[in-house]
Amino acid sequence: MRVRMAARLVRGLLIAVAATGLAMSAQAQEKKIKIGVIFDLTGPLAGGGSELEYIGTKIILDQYSKTGVEGYKVEAVYADAQSKPDVAINESVRLLEQEKVDMVLGFFSSAQCVPVAARVEQLKKFMWMTTCISSAVFNDKNYKYVFRPQASGDQFGMMTMDFIAQNAREKFGKEPKDLRVAIIHEDGAYGVDVSKGNEAGAKKAGFNVVLKEGYSATAPDLSALVTKLKRARPDVIFHTGYNPDITLLLRQAREQGLKFGALMGHGAGYGVYEKLKEGLGADATYIFNADPISIWLANQKTMDPKLAPVIKMVGEEFDKIKPGVAIRSAHVGIGASNTYVFMNDVLPRAIKKYGGVDPDALRKAALDTDIPEGGTMLGFGVKFYGEGTPMAGQNERSFPVVIQYLDDKSYVVWPKSQAQREAVLPLPKGTTYSNQ
């Protein structure tokens, strides 16, 4: 009798231990970070660069979903913002409240980032923006849970103006005060922000601003704007747009005989050469674009050595998804690099130093980020402005570069420290838009 009772006790103990072990195992398996990823996979912004940002981001997240981070499983849940700010807001809230993601990541359009950031902050959740550039996202908001490693829009606008200012005499044969410039932009948060940087840069350089005008990115006809540009006779046009509005503008400019000396683009649609070439043919040659540097153009000699194999991997994976592309868009690398910074630097610190992946742990880990120049695939470093500063949450070490498309290739032409070749300025005589 005692033997049977002892046997029962032993069996009960073994069952209890096994049950505890199963519970502990299940608990261990539940250690994961669930990341909500939002880009525009349909609508006009998809072809304007958002789909390419999504691809670069997904390539990195797919790698970490295989390896995990510090014992945490990585699970990405993707959503389509459909090129609409209200959908981006609704999808962010749905992912956070229904899908129970630990954070949201991505976002291409500044028109989406501005309202989504406000909503995420209100919910006291964590947001990591890989792409959108509007300074209005952060300016005097003092957010605690919203971070962006990407360069801001005013930097884009200032950079292109500085580039032209430094080349006015040598390339155009004019003093800056005699150089006629036009600033045109889509009228959303992205275009308005970059145009403010353009205005500040034009004022600093002393340029003669002959036209400044915004327009709707979904406008079916831009011929009236082209007419105004013809009357203004600018030497240089500074344009901030997506696509197909870029293609529409330049096609109608060709039809109406608009002439100028240089066209300076600012990211978004200007960062997708395949779309420019598709819509404009040979006229895509000589266009300039300001963007964070393509990871395949960045100087790896001044970069952290561990990044070279990551860049190679991203390129190989992209080529499998989009074979035969003439130029790997900078958008792919922007998504990949800015996602990698979070996965490789911020997330491990949140887990090890701050005990997990809740919003406060992620926030503290982000504020601790201190990556020097050359420490990211985009060449710049990462250090976020802290609480109580006008741009809290923005990366203070980021910067764009100016590239030019020549013979189905892109070359960095500014700043001089990053330049791969001399810029072709102004447009060569005999080309479609040349005023020579």
VENFEN-V264409 format. One record per residue. N is the residue number from 1. RES is the residue in one letter. PSI is psi in radians with two decimals (* if undefined). OMEGA is omega in whole degrees, -180 to 180 (* if undefined). Layout:
# VENFEN-V264409
n=[N;N]
res=[RES;RES]
psi=[PSI;PSI]
omega=[OMEGA;OMEGA]
This chain:
# VENFEN-V264409
n=[1;2;3;4;5;6;7;8;9;10;11;12;13;14;15;16;17;18;19;20;21;22;23;24;25;26;27;28;29;30;31;32;33;34;35;36;37;38;39;40;41;42;43;44;45;46;47;48;49;50;51;52;53;54;55;56;57;58;59;60;61;62;63;64;65;66;67;68;69;70;71;72;73;74;75;76;77;78;79;80;81;82;83;84;85;86;87;88;89;90;91;92;93;94;95;96;97;98;99;100;101;102;103;104;105;106;107;108;109;110;111;112;113;114;115;116;117;118;119;120;121;122;123;124;125;126;127;128;129;130;131;132;133;134;135;136;137;138;139;140;141;142;143;144;145;146;147;148;149;150;151;152;153;154;155;156;157;158;159;160;161;162;163;164;165;166;167;168;169;170;171;172;173;174;175;176;177;178;179;180;181;182;183;184;185;186;187;188;189;190;191;192;193;194;195;196;197;198;199;200;201;202;203;204;205;206;207;208;209;210;211;212;213;214;215;216;217;218;219;220;221;222;223;224;225;226;227;228;229;230;231;232;233;234;235;236;237;238;239;240;241;242;243;244;245;246;247;248;249;250;251;252;253;254;255;256;257;258;259;260;261;262;263;264;265;266;267;268;269;270;271;272;273;274;275;276;277;278;279;280;281;282;283;284;285;286;287;288;289;290;291;292;293;294;295;296;297;298;299;300;301;302;303;304;305;306;307;308;309;310;311;312;313;314;315;316;317;318;319;320;321;322;323;324;325;326;327;328;329;330;331;332;333;334;335;336;337;338;339;340;341;342;343;344;345;346;347;348;349;350;351;352;353;354;355;356;357;358;359;360;361;362;363;364;365;366;367;368;369;370;371;372;373;374;375;376;377;378;379;380;381;382;383;384;385;386;387;388;389;390;391;392;393;394;395;396;397;398;399;400;401;402;403;404;405;406;407;408;409;410;411;412;413;414;415;416;417;418;419;420;421;422;423;424;425;426;427;428;429;430;431;432;433;434;435;436]
res=[M;R;V;R;M;A;A;R;L;V;R;G;L;L;I;A;V;A;A;T;G;L;A;M;S;A;Q;A;Q;E;K;K;I;K;I;G;V;I;F;D;L;T;G;P;L;A;G;G;G;S;E;L;E;Y;I;G;T;K;I;I;L;D;Q;Y;S;K;T;G;V;E;G;Y;K;V;E;A;V;Y;A;D;A;Q;S;K;P;D;V;A;I;N;E;S;V;R;L;L;E;Q;E;K;V;D;M;V;L;G;F;F;S;S;A;Q;C;V;P;V;A;A;R;V;E;Q;L;K;K;F;M;W;M;T;T;C;I;S;S;A;V;F;N;D;K;N;Y;K;Y;V;F;R;P;Q;A;S;G;D;Q;F;G;M;M;T;M;D;F;I;A;Q;N;A;R;E;K;F;G;K;E;P;K;D;L;R;V;A;I;I;H;E;D;G;A;Y;G;V;D;V;S;K;G;N;E;A;G;A;K;K;A;G;F;N;V;V;L;K;E;G;Y;S;A;T;A;P;D;L;S;A;L;V;T;K;L;K;R;A;R;P;D;V;I;F;H;T;G;Y;N;P;D;I;T;L;L;L;R;Q;A;R;E;Q;G;L;K;F;G;A;L;M;G;H;G;A;G;Y;G;V;Y;E;K;L;K;E;G;L;G;A;D;A;T;Y;I;F;N;A;D;P;I;S;I;W;L;A;N;Q;K;T;M;D;P;K;L;A;P;V;I;K;M;V;G;E;E;F;D;K;I;K;P;G;V;A;I;R;S;A;H;V;G;I;G;A;S;N;T;Y;V;F;M;N;D;V;L;P;R;A;I;K;K;Y;G;G;V;D;P;D;A;L;R;K;A;A;L;D;T;D;I;P;E;G;G;T;M;L;G;F;G;V;K;F;Y;G;E;G;T;P;M;A;G;Q;N;E;R;S;F;P;V;V;I;Q;Y;L;D;D;K;S;Y;V;V;W;P;K;S;Q;A;Q;R;E;A;V;L;P;L;P;K;G;T;T;Y;S;N;Q]
psi=[-0.86;-0.63;-0.77;-0.71;-0.72;-0.69;-0.73;-0.74;-0.75;-0.78;-0.74;-0.71;-0.74;-0.72;-0.73;-0.77;-0.76;-0.72;-0.74;-0.72;-0.72;-0.72;-0.75;-0.67;-0.77;-0.70;-0.70;-0.71;-0.47;-0.08;1.72;2.81;2.26;2.03;2.12;2.19;2.14;2.10;3.00;1.90;-0.18;2.92;3.05;-0.51;-0.36;-0.90;-0.28;-0.01;-0.34;-0.69;-0.64;-0.66;-0.73;-0.77;-0.82;-0.73;-0.79;-0.62;-0.78;-0.81;-0.62;-0.65;-0.76;-0.39;-0.38;-0.63;-0.46;3.08;2.01;0.78;-0.05;2.32;2.50;2.13;2.13;2.37;2.06;2.55;2.64;2.08;-0.16;0.41;0.50;2.19;-0.70;-0.61;-0.69;-0.75;-0.87;-0.71;-0.64;-0.83;-0.73;-0.79;-0.72;-0.72;-0.58;-0.81;-0.20;0.72;2.71;-0.29;2.92;2.57;2.62;-2.29;1.98;-0.79;2.33;-0.53;-0.39;-0.72;-0.70;-0.95;-0.59;-0.73;-0.75;-0.71;-0.75;-0.74;-0.71;-0.65;-0.08;0.74;3.02;2.37;2.31;1.91;2.14;-0.35;-1.03;2.60;-0.12;2.28;-0.41;-0.31;-0.71;-0.43;1.95;0.42;-0.47;0.81;2.64;-0.50;0.15;2.24;2.57;1.99;-0.29;2.67;2.71;2.80;-0.68;-0.52;-0.68;-0.88;-0.71;-0.67;-0.80;-0.65;-0.72;-0.70;-0.84;-0.69;-0.72;-0.25;0.05;-0.91;-0.87;-0.76;-0.67;-0.23;0.52;2.60;2.58;-0.67;-0.34;-0.05;2.18;2.16;2.53;2.40;1.95;2.61;2.64;2.62;0.31;-3.07;-0.65;-0.95;-0.72;-0.73;-0.81;-0.69;-0.55;-0.69;-0.69;-0.80;-0.80;-0.71;-0.65;-0.71;-0.75;-0.72;-0.39;0.39;2.76;1.78;1.92;-0.25;2.38;2.07;2.48;2.87;2.85;2.31;-0.31;0.17;2.33;-0.19;2.20;0.35;-0.59;-0.67;-0.70;-0.72;-0.75;-0.68;-0.69;-0.73;-0.61;-0.41;1.00;2.55;-0.66;2.35;2.20;1.98;2.29;1.98;3.03;-2.23;2.33;0.09;-0.57;-0.86;-0.76;-0.84;-0.84;-0.52;-0.77;-0.53;-0.71;-0.77;-0.64;0.01;0.55;2.34;2.51;3.07;-0.46;2.60;2.07;1.99;2.91;1.43;-2.73;-2.11;-0.46;-0.22;0.03;1.51;-0.66;-0.69;-0.70;-0.79;-0.70;-0.70;-0.47;-0.18;-2.34;-0.33;-0.13;-0.35;2.48;-0.08;2.49;2.70;2.35;2.24;2.83;2.58;2.52;2.38;-0.32;-0.07;-0.27;2.57;1.79;-0.27;-0.48;0.22;2.69;2.15;-0.49;-0.19;-0.43;-0.84;-0.50;-0.76;-0.75;-0.77;-0.77;-0.74;-0.76;-0.73;-0.68;-0.72;-0.51;-0.64;-0.70;1.26;2.55;0.19;2.28;-0.80;2.13;2.02;2.51;-0.47;-0.66;-0.83;-0.58;-0.85;-0.78;-0.86;-0.84;-0.49;-0.70;-0.68;-0.75;-0.86;-0.60;-0.47;-0.96;-0.88;-0.82;-0.66;-0.69;-0.73;-0.85;-0.76;-0.62;0.15;0.20;-2.72;0.40;2.86;-0.67;-0.64;-0.76;-0.70;-0.84;-0.70;-0.67;-0.73;-0.41;-0.21;2.30;1.29;2.16;2.91;2.38;-0.01;0.00;2.86;-0.36;0.01;-0.53;2.96;-3.07;2.10;2.13;2.43;2.37;3.10;2.48;-0.06;2.73;-0.52;0.71;2.21;-0.23;2.51;2.05;-0.17;0.07;2.71;2.60;3.06;2.96;2.23;2.81;2.43;2.14;2.14;0.85;0.49;2.79;2.43;2.39;2.23;-0.15;2.48;2.95;-0.55;-0.39;-0.13;2.41;-0.36;2.95;2.52;2.55;1.87;2.41;-2.98;2.34;2.54;2.38;-0.22;2.80;-0.84;0.01;2.36;0.25;*]
omega=[179;180;-180;179;179;179;179;180;179;180;180;179;179;179;-180;179;180;-180;178;179;178;180;180;179;179;180;179;180;-178;177;-178;171;-179;-173;175;-175;-175;172;176;-180;175;-177;-174;-178;180;179;180;177;-175;179;179;175;178;-179;180;178;-177;178;180;-179;178;179;-179;176;177;-172;-173;179;178;178;178;173;178;178;179;176;-173;178;-179;179;174;-179;-178;180;-178;178;178;178;-177;-180;177;180;179;-180;-178;-173;-179;179;178;175;-179;-177;172;-173;176;177;-178;-172;177;178;176;-175;-177;180;-179;179;179;-179;-180;178;179;180;-177;175;-175;-180;179;-177;-179;-161;-170;-167;-173;176;-179;176;-172;-168;179;179;-178;178;177;-170;-176;-176;179;175;-178;175;-179;-172;-179;177;178;-178;179;-176;-178;177;179;179;180;180;-178;-179;-174;-176;-174;-173;-177;-179;-178;169;-180;-178;-180;-180;-178;-179;176;179;178;-173;170;-168;174;-177;-179;-178;-180;-177;180;-179;176;175;176;-179;-180;179;179;179;179;-178;-177;-180;173;-179;-174;177;170;-176;174;179;178;180;180;-180;-180;-176;179;-177;179;177;178;178;178;178;179;180;-176;179;-179;170;-178;175;175;-171;174;-178;178;170;26;-178;177;-180;179;-179;-174;174;180;175;178;-180;-176;175;177;-180;178;-177;180;177;-180;176;-177;175;180;-176;178;178;-179;-175;-178;179;177;-179;180;-176;-171;-179;-177;-180;174;178;178;176;176;177;173;-179;165;-174;173;-179;179;176;-177;-179;-177;179;180;-175;174;-175;-177;-177;-177;179;178;178;179;-180;180;179;-180;180;178;-180;176;-178;-178;-178;174;179;-176;-180;174;-175;175;-179;-180;-179;178;178;-178;-176;-176;174;179;178;179;-174;-174;-175;-173;-174;178;-180;179;-178;-175;-174;-174;166;178;-174;176;-176;-179;177;179;179;-180;180;178;-180;178;-176;-178;-178;-178;175;-175;-177;176;180;179;176;-179;177;179;171;-174;171;-175;-179;180;177;-176;-178;-180;-180;179;177;-177;-177;-177;175;173;172;175;177;175;178;180;176;178;174;177;-179;173;-180;-180;0;-175;-179;-179;-170;178;179;176;176;172;-177;-12;178;-178;178;178;176;-169;-173;-173;176;-180;*]
